[in-house]
Amino acid sequence: MNFPIRINKYLEEKGVATRRGADELIEQGKVLVNGKKAVLGYKVNGGDKVEVIYAAGDSGKEHVYLAYNKPRGLATEDIKVGVADPEQGRRIFPLGRLDKESEGLILLTNDGRVTDRLLNPKYAHEKIYEVEVREKVSPMHKKILEGGTKFKALARGNAVTLRAKTCEIIGPNNLEITLTEGKKHEIRRMLAGAHLTVESLKRVQIMNIKLGSLTPGQSRELKGGELKEFLANLGL
């Protein structure tokens, strides 16, 4: 992330909300910068402390949680999904991102409490991807992907090691990769490091939430035991 950066873009890149949703949070006085209420258009600097506050009375009944199958070719910021509980007309936002040429599971919500607990790599939540590559895969590719490859960080010049938690060969040209982090273009960079060319990349699971039978562009509301387990694993 390059600083200074407009606060709505900062919140979008952090996965808190879309830019428009971030502007609404700012207008509602729910965004603090260094302990003071933020204003529209403020530019965040690297040393700033940015917080999003929510009412103590927020409850699960006031929140919406959706699983959505993002089609290939659709940018995350262009996702438009009808809210399952339209009574309040609450705006929902995606938790994290999938690059435009990837497809599969994205979670959407209006519950800002979830963002850091899901996306912060220190919590090591599992995300599972199915990948088709142009080349034939072998046990050596599995070893490389699980062992890790060093790359220059995208935002800075220092080196970063990218590795899969697990990598399973599920077909002649197919892999199932489990990650616990979410660095930008992580899988594509890892596969390039193993001399493999991505033909398709689909996220099929986030923690206990599975893509299942959702077709591209389709969504479903999370509820019941599935939602209870998801929130409990986030400490909510």
C-alpha atoms as a printed R data frame, in Angstrom:
    type eleno elety resid chain resno       x       y       z
1   ATOM     1    CA   MET     A     1   0.000   0.000   0.000
2   ATOM     2    CA   ASN     A     2   1.408   3.382  -1.019
3   ATOM     3    CA   PHE     A     3   1.011   6.274   1.427
4   ATOM     4    CA   PRO     A     4  -0.520   8.793   1.667
5   ATOM     5    CA   ILE     A     5  -3.767   7.145   0.546
6   ATOM     6    CA   ARG     A     6  -7.382   8.361   0.653
7   ATOM     7    CA   ILE     A     7  -9.127   6.872   3.659
8   ATOM     8    CA   ASN     A     8 -11.947   5.264   1.679
9   ATOM     9    CA   LYS     A     9  -9.424   3.503  -0.562
10  ATOM    10    CA   TYR     A    10  -7.410   2.490   2.522
11  ATOM    11    CA   LEU     A    11 -10.490   0.876   4.082
12  ATOM    12    CA   GLU     A    12 -11.352  -0.835   0.793
13  ATOM    13    CA   GLU     A    13  -7.859  -2.319   0.466
14  ATOM    14    CA   LYS     A    14  -8.054  -3.484   4.089
15  ATOM    15    CA   GLY     A    15 -11.271  -5.324   3.200
16  ATOM    16    CA   VAL     A    16 -13.432  -3.283   5.588
17  ATOM    17    CA   ALA     A    17 -15.878  -1.956   2.983
18  ATOM    18    CA   THR     A    18 -16.214  -0.694  -0.565
19  ATOM    19    CA   ARG     A    19 -15.194   2.932  -1.093
20  ATOM    20    CA   ARG     A    20 -18.820   4.028  -1.019
21  ATOM    21    CA   GLY     A    21 -19.436   1.906   2.078
22  ATOM    22    CA   ALA     A    22 -16.344   3.421   3.704
23  ATOM    23    CA   ASP     A    23 -17.662   6.916   2.999
24  ATOM    24    CA   GLU     A    24 -20.898   5.963   4.751
25  ATOM    25    CA   LEU     A    25 -18.996   4.711   7.797
26  ATOM    26    CA   ILE     A    26 -17.058   7.988   7.884
27  ATOM    27    CA   GLU     A    27 -20.242  10.050   7.612
28  ATOM    28    CA   GLN     A    28 -21.728   8.032  10.489
29  ATOM    29    CA   GLY     A    29 -18.716   8.891  12.653
30  ATOM    30    CA   LYS     A    30 -17.622   5.255  12.904
31  ATOM    31    CA   VAL     A    31 -14.067   5.738  11.581
32  ATOM    32    CA   LEU     A    32 -11.337   7.115  13.818
33  ATOM    33    CA   VAL     A    33  -7.867   8.230  12.770
34  ATOM    34    CA   ASN     A    34  -5.455   8.594  15.675
35  ATOM    35    CA   GLY     A    35  -8.430   8.698  18.039
36  ATOM    36    CA   LYS     A    36 -10.340  11.445  16.177
37  ATOM    37    CA   LYS     A    37 -13.330  11.095  13.878
38  ATOM    38    CA   ALA     A    38 -12.229  10.903  10.263
39  ATOM    39    CA   VAL     A    39 -13.526  13.235   7.558
40  ATOM    40    CA   LEU     A    40 -14.270  12.452   3.921
41  ATOM    41    CA   GLY     A    41 -11.209  12.826   1.717
42  ATOM    42    CA   TYR     A    42  -8.670  12.464   4.548
43  ATOM    43    CA   LYS     A    43  -5.377  10.943   3.407
44  ATOM    44    CA   VAL     A    44  -3.954   8.229   5.640
45  ATOM    45    CA   ASN     A    45  -0.213   8.153   6.327
46  ATOM    46    CA   GLY     A    46   1.839   5.104   7.237
47  ATOM    47    CA   GLY     A    47   2.002   5.905  10.946
48  ATOM    48    CA   ASP     A    48  -1.718   6.624  11.369
49  ATOM    49    CA   LYS     A    49  -3.892   4.393  13.557
50  ATOM    50    CA   VAL     A    50  -7.207   3.756  11.796
51  ATOM    51    CA   GLU     A    51 -10.109   2.197  13.703
52  ATOM    52    CA   VAL     A    52 -13.681   1.328  12.776
53  ATOM    53    CA   ILE     A    53 -16.072   1.349  15.730
54  ATOM    54    CA   TYR     A    54 -19.405  -0.388  16.002
55  ATOM    55    CA   ALA     A    55 -22.208  -0.034  18.518
56  ATOM    56    CA   ALA     A    56 -21.943  -2.344  21.509
57  ATOM    57    CA   GLY     A    57 -25.547  -3.357  20.881
58  ATOM    58    CA   ASP     A    58 -24.832  -4.818  17.451
59  ATOM    59    CA   SER     A    59 -26.163  -8.355  17.338
60  ATOM    60    CA   GLY     A    60 -26.066 -11.234  14.865
61  ATOM    61    CA   LYS     A    61 -29.732 -10.573  14.025
62  ATOM    62    CA   GLU     A    62 -28.740  -7.163  12.619
63  ATOM    63    CA   HIS     A    63 -26.059  -8.642  10.397
64  ATOM    64    CA   VAL     A    64 -26.145 -10.337   7.022
65  ATOM    65    CA   TYR     A    65 -23.628 -12.999   5.961
66  ATOM    66    CA   LEU     A    66 -23.539 -14.317   2.399
67  ATOM    67    CA   ALA     A    67 -21.509 -16.849   0.441
68  ATOM    68    CA   TYR     A    68 -21.103 -15.763  -3.188
69  ATOM    69    CA   ASN     A    69 -19.611 -17.471  -6.229
70  ATOM    70    CA   LYS     A    70 -17.639 -14.738  -8.017
71  ATOM    71    CA   PRO     A    71 -17.535 -15.375 -11.770
72  ATOM    72    CA   ARG     A    72 -14.260 -15.219 -13.657
73  ATOM    73    CA   GLY     A    73 -13.783 -11.802 -15.270
74  ATOM    74    CA   LEU     A    74 -15.638  -9.886 -12.548
75  ATOM    75    CA   ALA     A    75 -13.597  -7.530 -10.332
76  ATOM    76    CA   THR     A    76 -14.285  -7.877  -6.609
77  ATOM    77    CA   GLU     A    77 -15.264  -4.209  -6.311
78  ATOM    78    CA   ASP     A    78 -17.941  -4.725  -8.981
79  ATOM    79    CA   ILE     A    79 -19.814  -7.419  -7.072
80  ATOM    80    CA   LYS     A    80 -23.487  -6.552  -6.673
81  ATOM    81    CA   VAL     A    81 -25.540  -8.985  -4.625
82  ATOM    82    CA   GLY     A    82 -29.064  -8.585  -3.288
83  ATOM    83    CA   VAL     A    83 -29.138  -8.540   0.516
84  ATOM    84    CA   ALA     A    84 -31.134 -11.452   1.916
85  ATOM    85    CA   ASP     A    85 -32.547  -9.230   4.680
86  ATOM    86    CA   PRO     A    86 -33.642  -6.039   2.872
87  ATOM    87    CA   GLU     A    87 -35.647  -4.636   5.806
88  ATOM    88    CA   GLN     A    88 -32.950  -2.158   6.763
89  ATOM    89    CA   GLY     A    89 -31.358  -1.927   3.298
90  ATOM    90    CA   ARG     A    90 -27.951  -2.483   4.883
91  ATOM    91    CA   ARG     A    91 -24.941  -2.286   2.611
92  ATOM    92    CA   ILE     A    92 -22.781  -5.382   2.454
93  ATOM    93    CA   PHE     A    93 -19.131  -5.621   1.432
94  ATOM    94    CA   PRO     A    94 -16.745  -8.411   0.418
95  ATOM    95    CA   LEU     A    95 -14.336  -9.882   2.951
96  ATOM    96    CA   GLY     A    96 -11.042  -9.888   1.099
97  ATOM    97    CA   ARG     A    97 -10.578 -10.178  -2.628
98  ATOM    98    CA   LEU     A    98 -10.202 -12.522  -5.562
99  ATOM    99    CA   ASP     A    99  -8.351 -11.210  -8.583
100 ATOM   100    CA   LYS     A   100 -10.406 -10.586 -11.714
101 ATOM   101    CA   GLU     A   101  -9.323 -13.759 -13.535
102 ATOM   102    CA   SER     A   102  -9.992 -16.000 -10.509
103 ATOM   103    CA   GLU     A   103 -13.393 -17.334  -9.495
104 ATOM   104    CA   GLY     A   104 -15.149 -18.926  -6.578
105 ATOM   105    CA   LEU     A   105 -16.075 -18.275  -2.985
106 ATOM   106    CA   ILE     A   106 -16.201 -14.794  -1.507
107 ATOM   107    CA   LEU     A   107 -17.940 -13.988   1.764
108 ATOM   108    CA   LEU     A   108 -19.938 -10.775   2.055
109 ATOM   109    CA   THR     A   109 -21.334  -9.113   5.164
110 ATOM   110    CA   ASN     A   110 -22.272  -5.842   6.817
111 ATOM   111    CA   ASP     A   111 -20.523  -6.953  10.034
112 ATOM   112    CA   GLY     A   112 -17.238  -5.062  10.261
113 ATOM   113    CA   ARG     A   113 -16.185  -7.091  13.306
114 ATOM   114    CA   VAL     A   114 -15.425 -10.018  11.008
115 ATOM   115    CA   THR     A   115 -12.872  -8.284   8.777
116 ATOM   116    CA   ASP     A   116  -9.681  -8.398  10.847
117 ATOM   117    CA   ARG     A   117 -10.506 -11.730  12.483
118 ATOM   118    CA   LEU     A   118 -10.880 -13.382   9.094
119 ATOM   119    CA   LEU     A   119  -8.239 -11.610   7.008
120 ATOM   120    CA   ASN     A   120  -5.374 -11.037   9.462
121 ATOM   121    CA   PRO     A   121  -2.767 -13.754   8.674
122 ATOM   122    CA   LYS     A   122  -1.929 -14.143  12.381
123 ATOM   123    CA   TYR     A   123  -5.158 -16.149  12.787
124 ATOM   124    CA   ALA     A   124  -4.094 -18.639  10.077
125 ATOM   125    CA   HIS     A   125  -7.593 -19.428   8.808
126 ATOM   126    CA   GLU     A   126  -7.592 -21.980   6.003
127 ATOM   127    CA   LYS     A   127  -8.722 -21.190   2.457
128 ATOM   128    CA   ILE     A   128  -8.819 -23.951  -0.175
129 ATOM   129    CA   TYR     A   129  -8.334 -23.470  -3.926
130 ATOM   130    CA   GLU     A   130  -8.659 -25.768  -6.922
131 ATOM   131    CA   VAL     A   131  -6.210 -24.976  -9.719
132 ATOM   132    CA   GLU     A   132  -5.879 -26.261 -13.260
133 ATOM   133    CA   VAL     A   133  -2.476 -25.767 -14.869
134 ATOM   134    CA   ARG     A   134  -1.242 -26.178 -18.425
135 ATOM   135    CA   GLU     A   135   1.589 -28.544 -17.561
136 ATOM   136    CA   LYS     A   136   1.442 -32.051 -16.083
137 ATOM   137    CA   VAL     A   137   1.956 -31.902 -12.312
138 ATOM   138    CA   SER     A   138   4.284 -34.172 -10.365
139 ATOM   139    CA   PRO     A   139   5.316 -34.882  -6.754
140 ATOM   140    CA   MET     A   140   8.213 -32.458  -7.316
141 ATOM   141    CA   HIS     A   141   5.733 -29.614  -7.850
142 ATOM   142    CA   LYS     A   142   3.986 -30.530  -4.595
143 ATOM   143    CA   LYS     A   143   7.344 -30.464  -2.793
144 ATOM   144    CA   ILE     A   144   8.227 -27.033  -4.226
145 ATOM   145    CA   LEU     A   145   4.849 -25.490  -3.380
146 ATOM   146    CA   GLU     A   146   4.819 -26.822   0.184
147 ATOM   147    CA   GLY     A   147   8.498 -26.048   0.737
148 ATOM   148    CA   GLY     A   148   8.183 -22.393  -0.280
149 ATOM   149    CA   THR     A   149   9.758 -20.081  -2.818
150 ATOM   150    CA   LYS     A   150  11.272 -16.664  -2.146
151 ATOM   151    CA   PHE     A   151   9.992 -13.612  -4.027
152 ATOM   152    CA   LYS     A   152  10.555  -9.892  -3.844
153 ATOM   153    CA   ALA     A   153   7.633  -8.354  -1.943
154 ATOM   154    CA   LEU     A   154   5.235  -6.479  -4.243
155 ATOM   155    CA   ALA     A   155   5.060  -3.369  -2.049
156 ATOM   156    CA   ARG     A   156   8.669  -3.330  -0.825
157 ATOM   157    CA   GLY     A   157  12.023  -4.620  -1.935
158 ATOM   158    CA   ASN     A   158  12.515  -7.189   0.838
159 ATOM   159    CA   ALA     A   159  12.138 -10.928   0.177
160 ATOM   160    CA   VAL     A   160   9.048 -12.895   1.158
161 ATOM   161    CA   THR     A   161   8.583 -16.670   1.154
162 ATOM   162    CA   LEU     A   162   5.330 -17.970  -0.319
163 ATOM   163    CA   ARG     A   163   4.281 -21.534   0.523
164 ATOM   164    CA   ALA     A   164   1.172 -23.664   0.594
165 ATOM   165    CA   LYS     A   165   0.070 -25.214   3.881
166 ATOM   166    CA   THR     A   166  -0.802 -28.285   1.824
167 ATOM   167    CA   CYS     A   167  -0.807 -29.115  -1.878
168 ATOM   168    CA   GLU     A   168  -2.592 -32.206  -3.180
169 ATOM   169    CA   ILE     A   169  -2.443 -33.562  -6.733
170 ATOM   170    CA   ILE     A   170  -6.070 -34.265  -7.713
171 ATOM   171    CA   GLY     A   171  -5.608 -34.796 -11.462
172 ATOM   172    CA   PRO     A   172  -2.966 -34.824 -14.215
173 ATOM   173    CA   ASN     A   173  -3.176 -31.021 -14.465
174 ATOM   174    CA   ASN     A   174  -5.012 -30.255 -11.228
175 ATOM   175    CA   LEU     A   175  -4.004 -29.232  -7.726
176 ATOM   176    CA   GLU     A   176  -5.838 -28.511  -4.492
177 ATOM   177    CA   ILE     A   177  -3.939 -25.857  -2.534
178 ATOM   178    CA   THR     A   178  -4.615 -24.803   1.054
179 ATOM   179    CA   LEU     A   179  -3.378 -21.402   2.249
180 ATOM   180    CA   THR     A   180  -3.465 -19.690   5.625
181 ATOM   181    CA   GLU     A   181  -2.406 -16.267   4.344
182 ATOM   182    CA   GLY     A   182  -3.708 -14.060   1.569
183 ATOM   183    CA   LYS     A   183  -0.893 -12.168  -0.115
184 ATOM   184    CA   LYS     A   184  -1.671 -10.528  -3.437
185 ATOM   185    CA   HIS     A   185  -1.631 -13.015  -6.349
186 ATOM   186    CA   GLU     A   186  -0.070 -15.518  -3.942
187 ATOM   187    CA   ILE     A   187  -1.044 -18.743  -5.713
188 ATOM   188    CA   ARG     A   188  -0.251 -17.427  -9.190
189 ATOM   189    CA   ARG     A   189   3.196 -16.308  -8.021
190 ATOM   190    CA   MET     A   190   3.851 -19.633  -6.253
191 ATOM   191    CA   LEU     A   191   2.879 -21.620  -9.331
192 ATOM   192    CA   ALA     A   192   5.009 -19.424 -11.583
193 ATOM   193    CA   GLY     A   193   7.906 -20.146  -9.202
194 ATOM   194    CA   ALA     A   194   7.262 -23.862  -9.744
195 ATOM   195    CA   HIS     A   195   7.183 -23.305 -13.549
196 ATOM   196    CA   LEU     A   196   3.448 -23.998 -13.780
197 ATOM   197    CA   THR     A   197   0.991 -21.935 -15.844
198 ATOM   198    CA   VAL     A   198  -2.475 -21.260 -14.399
199 ATOM   199    CA   GLU     A   199  -5.407 -22.092 -16.672
200 ATOM   200    CA   SER     A   200  -8.105 -21.643 -14.006
201 ATOM   201    CA   LEU     A   201  -8.138 -20.803 -10.308
202 ATOM   202    CA   LYS     A   202 -11.166 -21.300  -8.076
203 ATOM   203    CA   ARG     A   203 -11.555 -20.785  -4.315
204 ATOM   204    CA   VAL     A   204 -13.818 -23.524  -2.981
205 ATOM   205    CA   GLN     A   205 -13.689 -23.100   0.812
206 ATOM   206    CA   ILE     A   206 -13.040 -20.477   3.514
207 ATOM   207    CA   MET     A   207 -12.757 -22.003   6.986
208 ATOM   208    CA   ASN     A   208 -15.912 -24.155   7.330
209 ATOM   209    CA   ILE     A   209 -17.813 -22.359   4.543
210 ATOM   210    CA   LYS     A   210 -17.875 -24.317   1.261
211 ATOM   211    CA   LEU     A   211 -18.712 -23.108  -2.237
212 ATOM   212    CA   GLY     A   212 -20.822 -26.214  -2.744
213 ATOM   213    CA   SER     A   213 -23.339 -26.103  -5.584
214 ATOM   214    CA   LEU     A   214 -23.414 -22.310  -6.012
215 ATOM   215    CA   THR     A   215 -23.222 -21.400  -9.691
216 ATOM   216    CA   PRO     A   216 -21.233 -18.326 -10.866
217 ATOM   217    CA   GLY     A   217 -23.054 -15.166  -9.798
218 ATOM   218    CA   GLN     A   218 -25.229 -17.001  -7.267
219 ATOM   219    CA   SER     A   219 -25.259 -16.336  -3.523
220 ATOM   220    CA   ARG     A   220 -26.781 -17.881  -0.410
221 ATOM   221    CA   GLU     A   221 -27.283 -16.648   3.123
222 ATOM   222    CA   LEU     A   222 -25.222 -18.251   5.868
223 ATOM   223    CA   LYS     A   223 -27.396 -19.400   8.759
224 ATOM   224    CA   GLY     A   224 -27.919 -22.104  11.346
225 ATOM   225    CA   GLY     A   225 -25.070 -24.326  12.462
226 ATOM   226    CA   GLU     A   226 -22.829 -23.287   9.560
227 ATOM   227    CA   LEU     A   227 -22.966 -19.623  10.602
228 ATOM   228    CA   LYS     A   228 -22.690 -20.449  14.302
229 ATOM   229    CA   GLU     A   229 -19.506 -22.468  13.695
230 ATOM   230    CA   PHE     A   230 -18.029 -19.736  11.462
231 ATOM   231    CA   LEU     A   231 -18.601 -16.969  14.017
232 ATOM   232    CA   ALA     A   232 -17.436 -19.150  16.911
233 ATOM   233    CA   ASN     A   233 -14.165 -19.870  15.097
234 ATOM   234    CA   LEU     A   234 -13.720 -16.094  14.724
235 ATOM   235    CA   GLY     A   235 -14.339 -15.600  18.447
236 ATOM   236    CA   LEU     A   236 -17.702 -13.846  17.931
